[in-house]
Amino acid sequence: MRIISGKARGTKLYTLEGDITRPTLDRVKESLFNIIQNDIVGSSFLDMFSGSGAIGLEAASRGAKEVILCEKNKEAISVIKKNIEKTHLDVKLYEMPYEKMLESLNEKIDIAYIDPPYKTDLVYESVKKMLDLDVLGSESLIIVETDEEERIIKQIDELEVEIINKRKYGRVHFIFLKRK
């Protein structure tokens, strides 16, 4: 796993051993960033459930103005810190549950990337929390990574968001959302 483009291009990243996280494959990450590349520069980017931090660090490398990484797993936090040090990128790391991090934000998020552990209701819960706390601007983009597209779409149907795009790469689905 590496940084694909930008200031830290080519930097190899540390990953977690075992099945605590599922790193997004480089080819899938590259496809995602090709889709959102025009929205990155100057944006505030939130990588919730950061894992190794690879998605947020990619955004920082590509010119996001502010990048927030949020992770509560101690092993993952250790890997994220090593990746921040290795890439020399300026990001904020919140070592806490996503709810506390969202409650502490003082600014609006332009792009929120949500890739929680699969087989949970964390997509619904985190999107609802962002809407309830009003941390998204009117044009903010929410990107969900999942392997259960139908279940996630059914769960978020009652929320004040609309699906603006969907993509599939192998078993990975990206669902792109905006506020209604």
GIWOTA-V19819 format. One record per pair of residues at least 4 apart in sequence whose C-alpha atoms are under 8 Angstrom apart, sorted by sequence separation. I is the first residue (numbers start at 0). J is the second residue. D is the distance in Angstrom with one decimal. If there is no record, write none. Layout:
I|J|D + I|J|D
This chain:
4|8|4.5 + 15|19|7.2 + 23|27|6.5 + 24|28|6.0 + 25|29|5.9 + 26|30|6.3 + 27|31|6.3 + 28|32|6.2 + 29|33|6.1 + 30|34|6.5 + 31|35|6.6 + 32|36|5.3 + 35|39|6.6 + 36|40|7.7 + 38|42|6.9 + 49|53|7.5 + 52|56|6.0 + 53|57|6.0 + 54|58|6.4 + 55|59|6.3 + 56|60|6.0 + 57|61|6.2 + 58|62|6.5 + 59|63|4.9 + 71|75|7.7 + 72|76|6.1 + 73|77|6.3 + 74|78|6.5 + 75|79|6.1 + 76|80|6.2 + 77|81|6.5 + 78|82|6.2 + 79|83|6.1 + 80|84|6.2 + 81|85|6.1 + 82|86|6.0 + 83|87|5.8 + 84|88|7.6 + 95|99|6.6 + 96|100|6.6 + 97|101|6.1 + 98|102|6.2 + 99|103|6.3 + 100|104|6.5 + 115|119|7.7 + 120|124|6.3 + 121|125|5.7 + 122|126|6.1 + 123|127|6.0 + 124|128|6.1 + 125|129|6.2 + 126|130|6.3 + 127|131|6.0 + 128|132|6.0 + 129|133|5.9 + 130|134|6.8 + 135|139|5.7 + 147|151|6.2 + 148|152|6.1 + 149|153|6.1 + 150|154|6.2 + 151|155|6.2 + 152|156|6.0 + 156|160|7.7 + 167|171|5.7 + 168|172|6.4 + 2|7|6.2 + 3|8|5.2 + 4|9|7.2 + 15|20|6.9 + 23|28|6.1 + 39|44|7.8 + 49|54|7.4 + 58|63|5.6 + 59|64|7.3 + 70|75|7.1 + 71|76|7.1 + 83|88|6.0 + 95|100|6.6 + 116|121|7.8 + 129|134|5.6 + 130|135|6.9 + 155|160|7.6 + 167|172|4.5 + 2|8|5.1 + 3|9|5.9 + 46|52|7.5 + 49|55|7.4 + 59|65|7.3 + 70|76|6.4 + 83|89|7.7 + 115|121|6.3 + 129|135|6.7 + 145|151|7.9 + 166|172|5.7 + 167|173|6.3 + 1|8|7.8 + 2|9|5.3 + 3|10|8.0 + 59|66|6.1 + 83|90|7.6 + 93|100|6.5 + 115|122|6.8 + 165|172|7.2 + 166|173|5.1 + 1|9|5.9 + 2|10|5.3 + 14|22|7.5 + 46|54|6.6 + 58|66|7.2 + 114|122|7.8 + 165|173|5.6 + 166|174|6.7 + 1|10|5.4 + 2|11|6.6 + 46|55|5.2 + 113|122|6.8 + 165|174|4.7 + 1|11|4.2 + 2|12|7.3 + 45|55|6.9 + 56|66|7.7 + 164|174|6.2 + 165|175|6.1 + 0|11|5.9 + 1|12|5.2 + 44|55|7.1 + 55|66|6.2 + 163|174|7.9 + 164|175|5.0 + 0|12|5.6 + 55|67|7.1 + 162|174|6.9 + 163|175|5.6 + 164|176|7.3 + 0|13|7.5 + 55|68|6.3 + 162|175|5.8 + 163|176|5.6 + 0|14|7.6 + 44|58|7.1 + 162|176|4.6 + 163|177|6.9 + 161|176|5.4 + 162|177|6.7 + 52|68|6.6 + 160|176|6.1 + 161|177|5.5 + 160|177|5.4 + 161|178|6.2 + 76|94|6.9 + 160|178|4.3 + 161|179|5.8 + 39|58|6.6 + 44|63|6.6 + 49|68|5.8 + 159|178|5.9 + 160|179|4.9 + 42|62|8.0 + 43|63|6.2 + 44|64|7.9 + 46|66|7.5 + 47|67|7.9 + 48|68|7.7 + 49|69|5.6 + 50|70|6.6 + 159|179|5.3 + 40|61|6.7 + 41|62|6.3 + 42|63|4.9 + 43|64|5.8 + 44|65|6.1 + 45|66|5.9 + 46|67|6.1 + 47|68|6.1 + 48|69|5.7 + 49|70|5.4 + 122|143|7.3 + 3|25|7.5 + 39|61|6.9 + 40|62|4.5 + 41|63|4.8 + 42|64|5.2 + 43|65|4.6 + 44|66|4.8 + 45|67|4.8 + 46|68|4.9 + 47|69|4.9 + 48|70|5.1 + 68|90|7.2 + 70|92|7.8 + 72|94|8.0 + 39|62|6.4 + 40|63|4.7 + 41|64|4.4 + 42|65|6.5 + 43|66|5.9 + 44|67|6.2 + 45|68|6.2 + 46|69|6.3 + 47|70|6.9 + 48|71|7.8 + 66|89|7.6 + 67|90|6.0 + 68|91|6.1 + 69|92|6.0 + 70|93|6.5 + 71|94|5.3 + 0|24|7.1 + 1|25|7.1 + 39|63|5.2 + 40|64|6.7 + 41|65|7.6 + 43|67|7.8 + 45|69|7.8 + 51|75|5.9 + 65|89|7.9 + 66|90|5.0 + 67|91|4.8 + 68|92|4.8 + 69|93|4.8 + 70|94|5.4 + 71|95|4.6 + 146|170|5.7 + 148|172|6.3 + 0|25|6.2 + 50|75|5.4 + 51|76|7.5 + 65|90|6.7 + 66|91|6.2 + 67|92|6.0 + 68|93|6.1 + 69|94|6.2 + 70|95|6.0 + 71|96|5.3 + 146|171|5.1 + 147|172|7.5 + 3|29|6.9 + 28|54|7.4 + 50|76|7.6 + 65|91|7.9 + 67|93|7.3 + 69|95|6.8 + 70|96|6.6 + 71|97|7.8 + 107|133|7.9 + 108|134|6.0 + 109|135|6.6 + 145|171|5.9 + 146|172|5.7 + 148|174|7.7 + 51|78|5.8 + 52|79|5.3 + 56|83|7.5 + 69|96|7.4 + 70|97|7.3 + 98|125|7.5 + 101|128|7.7 + 107|134|4.8 + 108|135|5.2 + 109|136|6.5 + 144|171|6.7 + 145|172|5.3 + 22|50|7.4 + 51|79|5.0 + 60|88|6.8 + 69|97|6.3 + 97|125|7.5 + 101|129|7.0 + 106|134|6.8 + 107|135|5.2 + 108|136|6.6 + 111|139|7.8 + 113|141|7.4 + 117|145|6.7 + 123|151|7.3 + 144|172|5.7 + 145|173|6.6 + 21|50|7.8 + 22|51|7.4 + 50|79|7.3 + 59|88|6.5 + 107|136|5.8 + 109|138|7.3 + 110|139|5.7 + 111|140|6.3 + 112|141|6.0 + 113|142|6.1 + 114|143|6.0 + 115|144|7.9 + 117|146|7.1 + 118|147|8.0 + 122|151|7.2 + 130|159|7.8 + 143|172|7.9 + 144|173|4.8 + 20|50|5.9 + 52|82|7.3 + 56|86|8.0 + 59|89|7.1 + 98|128|7.2 + 102|132|7.1 + 104|134|7.4 + 109|139|4.5 + 110|140|4.8 + 111|141|4.7 + 112|142|4.8 + 113|143|4.9 + 114|144|5.0 + 117|147|7.9 + 143|173|5.5 + 144|174|6.7 + 22|53|7.9 + 51|82|7.5 + 59|90|7.2 + 69|100|7.1 + 101|132|7.5 + 108|139|6.7 + 109|140|6.2 + 110|141|5.8 + 111|142|6.1 + 112|143|6.1 + 113|144|6.3 + 114|145|6.8 + 123|154|6.2 + 127|158|6.8 + 142|173|6.6 + 143|174|5.1 + 56|88|7.0 + 110|142|7.5 + 112|144|7.8 + 123|155|5.6 + 142|174|5.8 + 143|175|6.5 + 101|134|7.5 + 142|175|4.7 + 143|176|8.0 + 56|90|7.6 + 141|175|5.8 + 142|176|6.3 + 15|50|7.9 + 140|175|6.9 + 141|176|4.9 + 15|51|6.8 + 140|176|5.9 + 141|177|6.2 + 14|51|5.7 + 140|177|5.3 + 13|51|7.0 + 139|177|6.2 + 138|177|6.8 + 139|178|7.4 + 137|177|8.0 + 138|178|7.4 + 12|53|7.3 + 137|178|6.6 + 48|97|7.4 + 47|97|6.8 + 2|53|7.3 + 1|53|7.7 + 5|57|7.8 + 8|60|7.3 + 4|57|7.2 + 7|60|5.5 + 2|56|7.5 + 3|57|7.1 + 6|60|4.9 + 2|57|5.7 + 5|60|4.8 + 6|61|6.7 + 4|60|6.7 + 5|61|4.5 + 4|61|6.3 + 5|62|7.3 + 2|60|7.6 + 15|74|7.4 + 15|75|6.6 + 15|78|6.8 + 45|108|6.7 + 14|78|6.5 + 43|107|7.6 + 44|108|6.2 + 47|111|7.3 + 13|78|6.2 + 43|108|5.3 + 44|109|6.1 + 45|110|6.2 + 46|111|6.3 + 47|112|6.1 + 48|113|6.7 + 49|114|7.6 + 13|79|8.0 + 42|108|7.9 + 43|109|5.2 + 44|110|4.8 + 45|111|4.7 + 46|112|5.0 + 47|113|5.3 + 48|114|6.0 + 42|109|5.8 + 43|110|6.4 + 44|111|5.9 + 45|112|6.0 + 46|113|6.5 + 47|114|6.9 + 48|115|5.4 + 13|81|7.2 + 42|110|7.2 + 44|112|7.7 + 47|115|7.6 + 48|116|8.0 + 13|82|6.2 + 12|82|5.8 + 12|85|7.8 + 10|85|7.7 + 10|86|6.6 + 7|86|5.8 + 7|87|7.8 + 7|88|7.6 + 20|116|7.3 + 27|168|6.6
